[in-house]
Amino acid sequence: MKTLTLTAIATAMTLSLYGCGGDSGDNKTATSQVSFYVSDAPVDSAEEVMITVEQIEVTSESGETYTYDVTEGNNAYAQFDILDYQGTERLLIAEDFTLPVGEYKSMTLHVVPDSTGTMNYVLDNQVQHPLKQPSNKLKLGGFEVTVEGTQGFTIEFDLRKSLVERGVDAKNGYILKPHGISIHDNTTVARLSGTVSSALYTGDNCPSDTDEITNGFVYLYANHGLEIGSLVDNLDPTDEEFVGDLPTEGYQVPVASTSVDSATGAYEFGYLESGQYTIAYTCNGLGDDPINWDMLDIPYTQTSLDTGNDGIEEVELTDGMDKIVDLDAVQP
């Protein structure tokens, strides 16, 4: 884990040491020290996704707002490449943020305005494109602060869902959408990893003359007992640039997806909530559009869940679990 040199200013509060919960005392509001990190689920082709954040703002269920100014060295902001923190890697961006105990309905990352294209950008195929954030804000979901000791949260950017081109060949740059960015309590998240057997992408199993795994991706869906034909690739029909047809009724959009290491066949999901999941492998996940339905075959071999492990598995995760699930082909 990497940390930035940070300073903080919190509205209507003081900042103290990271790690301990508050004491309500007489007529005092219970508080807790909170830290925030960022992490990333990989994107297909970008070499850098650079973003510059100057402030974190959180809003309680009752409407109070609290802010934290993020700095790095002498700069009144912190700039970082999201792609540097994949899987379980993470970057500390806020520490000693004292917050009243309770429910928070939203978090907003305030992004530094950038007219030069040097603060926020995407480097793809050695071409630098501006990363434009509407109103210079990225509004995310909520979280809960408790008094149960140390609290840390990770803001995970699933760039396969949230990083979107605007215009043909990104002529209008990229934006980061809240869709695909989630906040996880570090004390309860689970990790899922494993290896994809070469039997799933060699021979006749994948449309490749070289039997490579370079296009291989693992998709993760909520729940068990899913119909094979209902598993679809990433899409967002609420986006203004969505075009084309929707899948049939009852389709299942992935919770997350990740590339498979071409050298080892390994995959990893770093920050998952507890629950039941279905894991599925596809040979042709490269270039999955985050907005439109690409009609990818998931799993690539369209077998049913009843036939056993043929590029598809079910798993149940509990708080803090580190689970390994390997994907293999059914032996004849």
C-alpha positions in Angstrom: 0.0 0.0 0.0 1.3 3.5 -0.9 0.4 6.6 1.1 0.4 10.2 0.2 1.6 13.0 2.4 -1.7 14.4 3.5 -3.2 17.4 5.3 -6.8 17.7 6.2 -9.4 20.4 7.1 -12.7 19.1 8.3 -15.8 21.2 8.6 -17.4 21.3 12.1 -14.9 18.9 13.5 -11.3 18.3 14.6 -8.9 15.7 13.3 -7.1 13.2 15.5 -5.1 10.0 15.2 -6.2 7.3 12.9 -7.6 4.2 14.5 -9.9 4.7 17.5 -13.7 5.2 17.8 -15.2 8.1 19.8 -16.9 8.3 23.1 -20.3 9.9 23.3 -19.8 11.3 26.8 -22.4 13.8 28.1 -24.3 15.6 25.4 -21.5 14.9 22.9 -21.8 13.3 19.5 -20.0 10.1 19.1 -17.3 10.3 16.5 -14.9 7.9 14.8 -11.6 8.4 12.8 -12.0 7.3 9.2 -9.6 6.7 6.4 -10.3 6.4 2.7 -8.3 4.5 0.0 -8.6 4.1 -3.7 -8.2 0.9 -5.7 -9.0 -0.2 -9.3 -10.4 -3.2 -11.2 -8.4 -3.3 -14.4 -9.5 -1.7 -17.7 -8.7 -3.3 -21.1 -6.2 -1.1 -22.9 -5.4 2.2 -21.1 -1.9 2.7 -20.0 -2.7 5.5 -17.5 -5.8 6.9 -16.0 -4.7 10.1 -14.2 -7.0 12.0 -11.9 -6.4 14.9 -9.5 -8.5 15.2 -6.4 -8.6 18.2 -4.1 -11.4 17.5 -1.7 -13.6 14.8 -0.3 -17.1 15.8 0.8 -19.5 13.5 2.6 -23.2 14.1 3.4 -25.0 12.5 6.3 -28.5 11.1 6.1 -29.7 14.2 7.9 -28.0 16.6 5.4 -24.9 17.8 7.3 -21.8 18.0 5.1 -18.2 17.4 6.1 -15.1 18.0 4.0 -11.5 16.9 3.9 -8.9 18.7 1.9 -6.4 16.3 0.2 -2.9 17.5 -0.5 0.4 16.0 -1.7 3.5 17.7 -0.6 3.2 21.5 -1.2 0.3 20.9 -3.7 -3.3 21.7 -2.7 -4.4 18.4 -4.4 -3.3 14.8 -4.9 -2.7 13.4 -8.4 -2.5 9.7 -9.0 -2.8 7.1 -11.7 -5.7 4.8 -10.8 -4.1 1.9 -12.7 -1.2 1.8 -10.2 -3.6 0.3 -7.6 -5.2 -2.9 -9.0 -6.6 -5.9 -7.3 -5.9 -5.6 -3.5 -3.4 -2.7 -4.0 -4.7 0.6 -2.7 -3.7 4.2 -2.1 -4.4 6.1 1.1 -5.9 9.5 0.2 -7.6 10.5 3.4 -6.5 9.8 7.0 -7.7 11.0 10.4 -11.0 12.2 9.0 -13.2 12.6 12.2 -16.9 11.9 11.4 -19.9 11.6 13.6 -21.1 8.1 13.9 -24.1 7.3 11.6 -25.2 6.7 8.1 -23.8 8.8 5.2 -25.9 9.0 2.0 -23.2 10.2 -0.4 -19.6 11.0 -1.0 -18.3 13.5 -3.5 -14.8 13.6 -4.9 -13.9 17.1 -6.0 -11.7 16.9 -9.1 -9.3 19.8 -9.9 -10.5 21.7 -13.0 -8.1 21.1 -15.8 -7.8 23.3 -18.9 -4.4 22.1 -19.9 -5.0 18.3 -20.1 -2.2 17.6 -17.7 -4.1 17.1 -14.4 -6.8 14.6 -15.5 -6.3 12.4 -18.6 -6.3 8.9 -20.1 -3.2 7.6 -21.9 -4.4 5.0 -24.5 -2.2 3.6 -27.2 0.3 6.3 -26.4 -2.3 9.0 -27.2 -3.3 11.3 -24.3 -7.0 12.2 -24.1 -8.6 14.6 -21.6 -10.5 13.0 -18.7 -13.5 15.4 -18.3 -15.6 15.3 -15.1 -19.0 17.1 -15.3 -19.0 20.0 -12.8 -15.6 18.6 -11.6 -17.4 16.4 -9.2 -17.8 12.6 -8.9 -20.7 11.8 -6.7 -20.7 8.3 -5.2 -22.9 6.3 -2.9 -23.1 6.1 0.9 -21.5 4.3 3.8 -21.8 3.8 7.6 -19.5 5.1 10.3 -19.5 3.1 13.5 -17.6 3.3 16.8 -16.1 -0.1 16.5 -12.5 0.9 16.4 -10.4 1.5 13.3 -12.4 2.2 10.2 -11.1 2.3 6.7 -13.0 2.4 3.4 -11.8 1.7 -0.1 -13.2 3.5 -3.1 -13.0 1.0 -5.9 -13.0 2.2 -9.5 -14.2 -0.6 -11.8 -12.9 1.1 -14.9 -14.5 -1.4 -17.2 -17.8 0.1 -16.1 -17.0 3.7 -15.1 -14.4 4.8 -17.7 -16.3 5.9 -20.8 -15.2 7.3 -24.2 -17.2 10.3 -25.5 -17.2 10.6 -29.2 -15.6 8.3 -31.9 -12.1 7.3 -30.8 -12.5 9.4 -27.7 -12.5 12.6 -29.8 -14.4 14.2 -26.9 -12.3 12.7 -24.3 -13.3 10.3 -21.5 -15.4 10.7 -18.4 -15.6 8.8 -15.1 -19.2 7.7 -14.3 -20.3 6.9 -10.8 -21.7 3.7 -12.3 -19.0 1.1 -11.4 -17.4 3.0 -8.5 -18.2 1.6 -5.1 -17.3 2.2 -1.5 -16.3 -0.8 0.7 -15.7 -1.2 4.4 -12.2 -2.7 4.6 -13.1 -4.8 7.7 -15.8 -6.8 5.9 -14.7 -7.0 2.2 -13.8 -10.4 0.7 -11.2 -11.3 -1.9 -11.7 -13.8 -4.7 -8.9 -15.2 -6.9 -8.0 -18.2 -8.8 -6.5 -19.7 -12.0 -8.2 -20.3 -15.4 -7.2 -23.7 -16.8 -5.6 -23.7 -20.2 -8.2 -26.3 -21.1 -10.7 -23.5 -21.3 -8.8 -21.5 -23.9 -6.8 -23.9 -26.0 -7.8 -26.2 -28.8 -11.3 -25.6 -30.1 -12.5 -23.8 -26.9 -11.5 -20.3 -28.1 -11.4 -18.7 -31.6 -7.7 -18.2 -31.6 -5.0 -19.5 -33.9 -2.4 -19.2 -31.2 -4.3 -20.5 -28.2 -3.6 -17.4 -26.2 -5.5 -16.0 -23.2 -5.0 -12.4 -24.1 -8.7 -11.8 -24.6 -9.8 -13.9 -21.6 -11.9 -12.3 -18.8 -13.6 -13.6 -15.7 -17.1 -12.1 -15.1 -18.8 -12.1 -11.7 -22.5 -12.1 -11.1 -24.7 -11.9 -8.0 -26.6 -15.0 -6.8 -26.6 -18.7 -7.5 -28.8 -20.8 -9.8 -28.6 -18.3 -12.7 -29.7 -19.4 -16.2 -26.7 -19.5 -18.6 -28.4 -17.5 -21.3 -29.1 -14.7 -18.8 -25.4 -13.8 -18.2 -24.5 -10.7 -20.2 -21.6 -8.4 -20.6 -21.3 -4.9 -19.2 -24.0 -2.4 -20.2 -25.7 0.7 -18.9 -29.1 1.3 -20.6 -29.5 4.5 -18.5 -26.6 6.2 -20.2 -27.5 8.8 -22.8 -25.3 7.1 -25.4 -26.8 3.7 -25.0 -28.0 2.4 -28.4 -29.2 -1.0 -29.7 -31.3 -3.7 -28.2 -31.5 -4.9 -24.6 -31.0 -8.6 -23.7 -34.1 -10.7 -23.0 -36.0 -10.1 -19.8 -34.3 -11.4 -16.7 -30.7 -10.7 -17.9 -27.9 -10.6 -15.3 -25.4 -7.7 -15.5 -22.0 -8.5 -14.0 -21.1 -7.1 -10.6 -17.5 -6.9 -11.8 -15.2 -8.3 -14.4 -11.4 -8.7 -14.6 -8.7 -9.7 -17.1 -6.8 -13.0 -16.9 -3.0 -12.8 -16.6 -1.7 -14.1 -19.9 1.4 -15.6 -18.4 -0.2 -17.4 -15.4 -3.9 -17.7 -16.1 -4.6 -15.9 -12.7 -7.5 -13.6 -12.0 -8.4 -11.6 -8.9 -11.2 -9.5 -7.5 -10.0 -7.4 -4.6 -13.0 -5.8 -2.9 -16.3 -7.8 -2.8 -19.2 -7.7 -0.4 -20.3 -11.0 1.3 -22.9 -13.0 -0.5 -23.5 -15.6 -3.2 -21.8 -15.2 -6.6 -21.5 -16.9 -9.9 -18.1 -16.8 -11.7 -17.9 -17.3 -15.4 -15.0 -17.2 -17.9 -15.2 -16.0 -21.5 -12.5 -16.1 -24.3 -13.6 -12.9 -25.9 -14.1 -10.2 -23.2 -11.5 -7.7 -24.6 -13.1 -4.4 -25.6 -16.4 -5.0 -23.7 -18.3 -1.7 -24.1 -19.3 -0.3 -20.7 -22.5 1.2 -22.1 -23.8 -1.0 -25.0 -24.5 -4.7 -25.0 -21.8 -6.6 -27.0 -23.6 -9.9 -27.0 -20.6 -11.7 -25.6 -20.8 -15.4 -24.9 -20.5 -15.8 -21.1 -19.4 -18.4 -20.3 -17.8 -19.0 -23.6 -18.8 -22.7 -23.6 -22.6 -22.4 -23.2 -23.1 -25.3 -20.8 -25.5 -25.3 -18.0 -24.6 -24.9 -14.3 -25.7 -28.5 -13.8 -22.9 -30.0 -15.9 -20.2 -29.0 -13.4 -17.2 -26.7 -13.6 -16.8 -25.8 -17.3 -15.6 -22.2 -17.0 -18.3 -21.4 -14.5 -18.6 -21.8 -10.8 -20.7 -20.8 -7.8 -19.2 -19.4 -4.6 -20.4 -17.9 -1.4 -18.2 -15.2 0.3 -18.3 -14.1 3.9 -16.9 -11.0 5.6 -13.1 -10.9 5.4 -12.8 -14.2 3.4 -9.9 -14.8 1.0 -11.3 -17.4 -1.4 -9.6 -19.3 -4.2 -11.7 -20.7 -7.0 -10.0 -22.2 -10.0 -11.9 -22.5 -13.3 -11.4 -25.7 -15.3 -13.1 -27.7 -18.1 -15.3 -30.7 -17.4 -13.3 -33.8 -18.2 -14.9 -36.1 -20.8 
